[in-house]
């Protein structure tokens, strides 16, 4: 008997995962949500393969607190690894049940039956086929037991994304498309600094506007409701002009020194990647071969569409449609913030631009609920403006890393790392001491912000991938949690982006100091054969590109295994550095990855490419700006991101291993990307860039140092 996947252990009832309809279709359910990453297509592909039914007859229901299993949050590259394994086993169990029931009905042995095109077929053709719908007309009525074996894996064919037709044809595919019928439009008005009280607010000029329905006020939360969206936008701006908030407190500039001076907790990371309470050993003495410091600034999520949500109150029942990553978490957080029983709140997932972590989606959902509370029975569509999103979403925290190592010849004998950062864990969830919903802090009475504590799980926020995937005899990795300076939370990859950037840059610096090839240095410290194959393949690409040369050209490589347990990924970058302007142009990128069994080849490639592009944008352009009072990033001019013209040619080489478990891959390329770029800059210009973003100004500063 095989051990059941985690989600199937929590919800063993097979009826919770799939049902068959009379028209020959199957509906499969997953608690994970579609964020543009293709999870719906992958789940449909798995079900189609295991049930031997055309994918065109598979429908997928995702992320809802009503009738869909609770699989937690869609994050951490866990969807295929978790839900994929669950759906595969659940469908295997149903397939075996179908064979058993058909054998009893037809009076034959199970061995004399087969399944094809969604029907159980006698091998000799002596009986009529029996459909899944016939066999399970009253439901499946069984729990998963781990007795059924999934079908032998084969290389997966490329399948068409099932979520794209509506998006490409202009059909109603997103939350913002819900504008018909009795829908009201809402906008929230707030200061850029969370928690500031309102000194005065005059709603009369706003209420005088035609088609304004209501000005919502609860404590220091204010919003407008209108019959049309243009009126809601105009009313919100007018209300902003007639509202005065308290003065913003001074905000000290973010620097490595500030982070180091504001540490509240320091924990040694153990060999399993989890923090421990063991005493922290002293740092390497001055005998270290090399020391270096690295910096990552605050980043926005930068979702192309700002956050939005729909809400409707029917008596004491609240229904919310949100693009948040965790419908069950959001339901509990909203219920607690409003002092409601969790059963009175329903959350359905609806698509919007991908959120890459904890952006404004949860806040918009709660704002919509507060706005809809004053108009029972009417659905309210609340949208953020670009400035709303940029000024109020939680940030990816600034991070400072200090690395030191000692080498004996071409071997690294000692590795020390200290990581300083604010928290990556600011998501709203039930059971918190207070609330992490933005508007909850403004209500009357207000909810307090939960205290910040260091995460204890393996490869959590600050320490994700802080422990290198290399074999070093002596290692010391310490995470340092800094007191909150601004509102921060999770963004794609959490701490892996900064940690892998520092680790893989430092590996190249150590190779240069020892006079050895950086690929050879990596291979000399890798025991995992799958990791070695990924690095070797990437190394050959690096060698070929280096041989082509060219003035100002540089090639860099970096590797990591995401969370040290998920996808193996190496990134190779070829770029050009302008000798006069110090401008960087990405020319080519190659991604080599091993994600185990590949379910959706195109989907996997797109996830790796998308992670590279976003990480390259963080690396080259992105940084949140502040003045003495707070954030000043309000648009794409004050927060520039990579444009289409800046994207290099990208190739993806995937090592498909059908006989091994699927590994999470959505964030695997985020960490190696900045280091590959930094290593390429070092080759092209002889400059070691350690401070992100790599703008011409930061490169000149690095050159001056």
C-alpha positions, 0 to 999 in steps of 0.5 A: 500500500502506497502512502497517500499524498499529503492533500489526499491524506487530509481529504481522502474522499474521492468524491471531493476530487472528481465527479462524472457527468451524464454527458461523458465529462469529468469534473476534477477539483483542486484547492490550488488556483490558476494564476496564469501558471497553467495549473488548470491545464496540468491538472486536466492533463494528469486526470486525462492520462490516468482516467484514459479520457480525452482532455477535451472532456475534462473540466477543472474547478479551482480554489473555492471554499465551497465544494473544493478541497482545502489545499492551503495556498498556491505558493512555493512551486508546490502545485504540481508537486502536491496537487499533481501527485494527489490528482494522479493517485485519486484518478488511479483509485477511481480507475481501479474502482471502475474496473472492479465495479464493471467486472461485477456488473458484467460478470467477468474478471478484472483482467479481462477489462481495459479502459479507453476513451472514458469507458470500461471495455471488455478485451474480447468485445463480447459485452457493451462498454460501460462509462464512468458516468454509468458506474458512478451515477450515484457518486464514487462513494469511496475513500482513497486507500493507496492500493491502486497504482498510477499508470506507468509514466510516459513522456507527456505530450504538449497540450493546449492551455485550457484557460487561454481561449477565453483570454485570447478571444475577449470573453469574460475571463477575469474578475474585472469582466464582471460589470453587467447587471446589478454591479456597483463600482467601488474605490478605496481612498487611503494615505501611502503610510498604513495606519495614519488616522484621518484628521478631517474628511468632507463627503458632501461634495462627493455625495453631490456627484450624480450616480454616487451611491454612498461614501463608506466610512468605518473608523479611518477606512473610507471608500466610495460606491457609484453606479459606473466606474468613471464616476467611482474614479472621479468620486475617489479623487474628489474624496481624496482632495477633501480628506486630511490624514495625520502627518507621516512619521519620518522614515529612515533610509534602508541601508545594510547598516540599518538592517544589521542594527535593527536585528530582533532575532538571530538563528543558526540554520541546521543541515535540513535548512530549518532554524535551530536554537543551537548556539551561533558559532563565531564568524571566520577570522581574518584568515578567510580567503574572501569576504563579500557583502551583497544587497537586494533592495525592496521590490514590488510584485509589479503585477501588470493589472492592479488588484481587484475583488468582488463582494456581495452580502446576502443577510449575514452571508458574505461572498467574495471573489478574489485572485488571492492565492489562498481562498481558505486563508482569506476566508478565515482572515476576513471572518475574524476581522469582521467577527463573523463565523467562518461558515458565513463567508465564502471565497471563490477564486477569480483570475486577475494578473498573476500575483507572485506572492502576497500583493494587494489581492487579499487587501482588495478582497477585504476592501470590497467586503467593507464597501459591499456591507452598506449595500446588501444584495448588490455585488460590488466590484472594487479595483485598485488604481496603479498608484493604489497598488504601488503605494500600498501592496506589501513589499519584498523586503530589502536584504543584506548578505555577508559571506566569507569562505576559506579555501584549501587549493581548489576546495572550499573548506569553510563557508559562513553566511549571515542574512539580514532581512525583514519578514517575508511572512505578512500574509493574512490568515486565521488565528493571527494575533491581530490581522494582516489585512490592510484595512483592518488597521483602520477600522473602529475599533482597529485590529492590531498588526500581528507581531513579527516572529522568525519562521521556523520551517525548512527553507522558509522566508529569509533563509530559503536557499540560504544553505548552499546545495554544495558539500562543504566540510564546515558551514555556518549559515545564520538568519537575522530577522530585522524589525519592520521598517515598512510593510513586507511580505512574500514575493516570488521565491521569497529569500531565494532570490537574494540568497542564491544571488549572493551564493552563486556570485561568491562561488565565481569570486572564489573561483577567480581568487583560486584561479580555477574554472567556476563550473569545475569548482561547482562540480567539485562540490556537488555530490548529487548526480542530477545536479551535476548533469544540470550544471554540466549541460549549462557549462557546455553552453557557457563554454560555447558562448565564451568561445564566440567572444566579442568586445564588451561581451560576457557570459555567466552561469549560476545554479541552485536547487530550489529549496534544496528539494525541488527543481534543479536549475542552471541559468546561463546569460550572455550580455553586452556592457557598453563601455561608455554608458555602462548600460547592460543589454541581455543578448541570450539566456539558456535555462537547463532544468530537471523537474522530474516527471514533466506533466506539461512541457510547454507549461514548465518551459513558460514558468522557467522563462517567466521566472527568468524574465521577472528576476532579470527585471528585478536585477537590472531595473527594479527598486522601490523609492522612498522620500523622508515620509514613505514610498514614492513609487506610483507608476511604471515611470517611478518603478520601471520594469523590463520591457519586451525590447529588453528580453533576450532570446531564451532557450529551455533545456528540460531533462524529463525523468518520467520515472521520478516524482514531479518537482515544483518549478515555478520559482526555480529560475529566480535565484540563479538569474541575478547571479548569472547576470552578475557573473556575466558582467564580471567577465564583460567589464571586470566589475563585480556587481554586488548591489541590485539593481545593476543600473549604469550608476551602480556599475560605475559605483562598483567600478570606483570601489 
